Amino acid sequence: MAALLILGGLLLILSGLVWLVMRAFATSLLWGWTSLLPPLALLYVLQHWRSARQAVGLSALGLIPLIVGLTLLASQDSQRLEAILSLQWLKTEAQSPADLAIELRGELHGQPFTPQQGELIGGVLSLREGGDFFARREIVIRLVEPVDGVVRLDVLPDDVGPLPEVEVSWLLPEQDLPEARRLARGYTLHLNLTPLPPNKLAGDFHLVLPAKFKTTLSGKVELFSDGLRYHEGKVDRHVDSADTLAFIIKDYLQRRFVSRRVQLNELPPFTLPANSIELQIEAMIGGQLQKLPVLLNKSEADGWIVQGDRFAALPDITDTPAPDLSQAPNSTAEEQSRERVRRPLDRRLRFSLEALLRNPSRYQNLAMRVSTVRGSNAEGRFQGVDQDGRIVIRQRLSGQGAASYNLIPEEVSRIELLEP
């Protein structure tokens, strides 16, 4: 109803303006051309009111349904009204970034699927369409184990044993939360990805789900293999990601201690986005464990930097001593430590409320149990964090029903992750 009132009002206003121009041309050719410019059309109205008053009255009449329609829309859907008034509908749809060449043909849930983002990190492949908090459409494939290097995988509907888990989700215009479906088997999947320096995987992607899911995709994809982003061949320090901060801290330690033998341990928890982050880090430097405080600041010009970093770049050749057998155990220990860092852990082991708020996408659609300080409990699947910072838990009821719980983090006394 609101849309019809707004459209009707605009049509009446436009009709009045066209009628006004016609009256101006009927008066004289000069007035006709002059009235095509809105400021000068007002001059014609003042000079020839008797001729222009009917056209002006029609345009004024159109203001009534326009104002009523906008008022109704504001009461029903204020966000939609804000989007209309801000002219967001004039902006072109975001296309795939120039640094990701994704050429997929097919559909997801019966709709064309054109992802703008793709990554394969920690054994989880994701293709995402839309830049909002909840993706408009998304495919997530959780591999059986992490991969390093070339990825070749073929799955057929009749295959048994440990198989990757496929999850598809979509967000309809009238929905606040996306719908998701998971499959453990019964699908067709083909991956043939090869590393593409500095941090990408590129190759063939082919996925066919059972007919009821209306999802068939085939083509070429490019995926990021970590959280780093590059600009003109260098790491973009403006990107908010854990990998960006780890890269900056490692580079800082290498230059500070004039050694390339720096192995940074996992960073402590922190929250992004932010303008300043203080961390207590641990790193193996020259075979010795060091614990150091670092303060990172972000500026528009330089991006993320370590405060007090005035150390010069490393020379071209450093840390090339002759082989020393006594250092072999230390090297082996460093390699084992590196492997432990790369090996994915059960997400339940380090799960906490802080970890959930810091990286909610990592726990999307996983089963959780939440207890509040008031003694109430909620159990269901995690749907994300809304714009007000509330934790959204969705619980399926009997039949086709579902219930959503929006929980303020300050009221949560205990939260448990029920699956890895």
N, C-alpha and C positions, 0 to 999 in steps of 0.2 A: 504493500500500500504506500509506504513512504517513498519507494523508488518511483512509483507511478505519479505521485504528486510532484516530486522533484522534476521528473521528465516533462510532465504537462506544463509546469510553470516555466521551464526553460523554453519549451516550444512556443508558448504564448509570448514571452519576451522577445524571442528571435523573430516571430511573425510581426510583432510591432515594429521592430527595428527595420525589417525589410519594407514594411509599409511606409515607414518614415522616409526611407531613401527614395521610394517610388514617388511620394508626394514632393520631395525636393526636386527630382528630375522633372516633374510636371510643372513646377514653378519656373525653373530655368536650368539650362545645362550646367552652368557654373555652380548653382546651389546643389545640384545633384552630385557632382564630383566632390564638392566640399563636404557634403553630409556623410561621405564614406569614412571620414576621419571622426571618431567619436567626440573629441573636444569641439570640433567645428560644427558637428551635428547639433550640439547644444545651442550654438549661435543661431542656427536656422530655426530651431524651436522657439527661441526668444523673438526672432524677427517675424516669423510667420506662424504665430500660435494658432490662428483659426484653421490653417491648413494642416498643422501637425498634431493638434490636440487629440484626434481620434487614435492615431498611431501610438502616441504617448500613453493614452488611456489603456490601450490593449497591452502594452508592455507593463504598465503598472498593475494591471489585473493579473498578470502572470506572476507577480511577486507574492501574491497571497498563497497559492498552492505550493510555491517554492519554499516559503518560510515555514508553512505547516509541515511539509515533507521533511525538511531539515530538523525541525523540532522533534518529530516522531522518530527519526533515525537516531538523533542524539539520545533519546530515552531508551531505545532498543539496543543500539549497537554503537556506542560512542567511539570505539576504536575504528570502526569502518568509516564513520563520519570524519574522524581525524585524518584517515588515509585519503579520503576524497578531497578534503580542503587543503591538504599538503601536496596535492597533485602527484602522489606516488604512482597513480595509475598511468601517468604519462611516461614513467621511466621504463626503459626497455628491460626485458628479462635478463638476469645475469647469465652470462654464457660461461662455458668452461674456461678456466684460467688458461692463459697462453702457455704456461709451463706444464700443463697436463693435456695430452692429446688423447681424449676419450671418444671413441667412435663406436658406439653401441647401437644396434638395431633391435627392435622388439618392444615389449611392453612389460609393465609390472602392475599386477592387479587390474589388467585390462586397460591401462593408461600408458601413453608414451613415457619412456623413462630416459631422461637426459641428465645424467649425474654431472655435477660440477666439481665434486671432491672425491678423491679415492686414495686409499692407503692400505698397506699391509704391514702392520706393526705387531710384534708379539704373537704372531700366528693368527691374527684376526684381520681378515680382508673386509673392507667396507667400501661401498659405492653409495654416495649420498647426493640427493637432488634437493636444492633449497638451502639458503643460508641462515634460516631462523634456528631457534633453539631446538625445536622438533623438526626433523627433516620432512619435506613434503612426501618423498618416497625414498626408501633406503633398502639396501641389501647388505647383510652382514654374514660372512662365512667364517666360522671358527674352525680352523684346521686342527687336526688331531695333535700335532706338535709343531713348535716353531720351525721356521725355515730360514736358511741362510744361503743366499746365492740363488741358483736356478730353481724355479718352482715348476714341477711337472706333475700333474695330477689328473686322473681320469676316474670318474665314478659313474656307474650305471645303476638303473633302478633295482636290479636284482642283486647288487653287491651286499655282502654281509660283513660283520666285524666292525671295528672302530672306524667310523666315517666322519667327515666334517659335518658340522651342524649348520644348516642354512636357515637364516631368519629374514623374512621380508616384512616391511612395515610401510604404512601409508597413512596420510593425514588428509581427511576429507574437509572441504571448506566449512561445513557446519559442525565439525568436531573440534574440541579443545585438546584432546589427547590422541595420539596415533594408535591405530590397530596394528597388531603384529601376529605373525604366524611362524612356527618353527617346524623344521623337518629334520629328522635324523637319518632318513633313508627314503628310497623311492623316487629319487630325482636323477637327472643327468647333469654332470659337471665336467668341464674340460678346462684346465689351466695350463698354459705354457708360457711362463714369464721368465725373462732373463734380466739380470742387473743392467741398469743404465746409469752410468756415473752422472752426478755424484751420489744421489740417494733415491733412485727410482727403480721400479721394475716395470717392464713393458712386454706386451705380447698378446696372445690370444685368450679370449674369455668366452665361454659358452655355457649357458645354464638353461635348463628346461625343467620346470616344476610340473607336478600333476595338473591335469586340465582344469580342475576346480580353482586353482590359484591364478589362472590366466597370466602366467609369467613365463616369458621366453625371451632370452637375451643372447645376442651373439655379436662378436666384433673384436675390436682392438681396444686395449686399455693401457693407461699409464697410472702407476700407483706410487705414492711416496712410501719409502721404507723406514722413515723415521720422522721426527717432528721438526727437522731443520728445513728451512727454505732458503733459496739462493737468489741473489740479485747480482747480475753482471759477474758471475763466477765466484762470488764471495757469500759467506753466510749472512743472511739478513738478520741483523741484531734487533730489529724492531718487532720480531715475531714473538708472541707470548707462548712459550712452550717449555717443558722441562728439558728437552734436548737442546734448545737454544741456550738456556742458562748453563747446562752442563758443558757445552762447547766453550762458552765464554770463560767459565771458571777454569777449565782445563788449560785453555790457552794462556790465561793469566798465571797459573801455577808454573807452566813450562817456562815462561819468560822470567818469572820471579826467581825461580831456582836454577835457571839456565840449564834445563835438562828436559829432554823429550821423554824420559822414562817416568811418566806420570799416569797413574791409573786411578781415576776418580771413582770412589764408591758411590752407592746410591744416595741421592740427595735427600735430606730430611723433608718432611711435609711443608708445603707452602701454598699460598693461594694466588691464583691469577684470574683476572688481570690486576696489576698493581703498579705503582710507580717506584716502590722501594721494597727490597726484600733482604732480610738479614738471616744468614744461614751459618750453622756450625758444621763444617764439612770434614770428611775424612778422605785421605788419598794416600796411595803408595807412591812416594817420591824417591827415586833412586834406590828402591828396595826397602825403604823405611816408611812406617806408617806415621802420617802427620795428621794432627787435628788442628784446624785453623778456622777462625771466624772470617766471614766475608760479607760485605755489604754491597748489594747491587742496586744501582739506580738506573732509571730509564728516562731518556730525554728524547724529544722529537728529532733532534739533529743526529745524535749518535746511537740511539737505541739503548740496549742494555750494556752497561759497563760496570766494572768493579771499582768501587771508590778507592782512590789512592793508586790506581794503576798507571804508573809512569815508567814501566820497565820497557827496555828496548826489545826489538824483535830478535829471535834466535838466529845465530849464524846458520849458514847453509849446512854445515857439517858439525854435528854435536853428538856427544854420547856414542863414540865409535871406538871403545877400548878394545884391546886384543881379547880374544876369548879367554875367559877365566872359569875353570871348572868349578871353583868354589862358589861361583854365583849361580850355577845351574839349579840348585834347589830353590833359590829365591825366584828364578825365572819360572820354574815349574809351578811354584806357589802362586805367582802372579797370574799365570795362564789359568790355573784352577779357579782363582778368584774371579777372573774375567768370565769364565764359563758359568760360575754360579750367578753372576750378575745377569747374564743373558738368559739363563734358564728361567722360564716363567714359574711363578709360585702360585699356589692355591690362593685365590683372592680372599678367601675367608680368613687366612692367617694374619693379614695385616689390615683387615677391614675395621673401620671406625667411622664415626660420624664425620670427623674432619676429612678423612680420605674420601668419603662420599660427596661432601660439598665441594672438595677441591677438584674432583674429576668425576662428575655424575655420569658422563657418557660411558665410562668403563663398566658401570653396573646397571646399564639400561636393561629393563625387562627381566632382571634377576629377582628371585624370590627372597623376601626379607620379612623379618618380624620386628615390630617396633613397640616399645612400651613408653608411656608418657609419665610425667611426674604426678599426674592426677590418677594414675592407676588404670587407665584404659589401654587396650592393646589393639594393634592392627597388623594383619598378615596378608601379604599379597605381593604383586610384582611392582618393582620400582619403575615409575614412569618419567622421572626427571625432577627438576627443581623449577617451579614456576617463576614468573617475573617478580613476585613478592618474596622470593627466597624460601617458600614452603616446600617441603618434601611431599611428593605426590605418590601415593601407594594405591594401586588398583587391585581390588579383590573380586574374583568371579563368584557370583551367587548361583543358586540352583537355577537350572534352565538357562536362559539367555541373558539374565541380568548381571549387573556388575555394580560395585560400589567403589567410590574414590575417596581417599582420605588425604586431606591437606594438613600437614603437620608442621608447626613452627619448630625449627631446630632447638630453640632454647627450652622447649617443653619436653624434648626427648630425653628420657632417662637411660634407655638401653636400646640398642639396635643391633640386630644379628643378620648376617648374610647366610642364607640357607642352602646355597649351592655354589660350586667353585666358579 
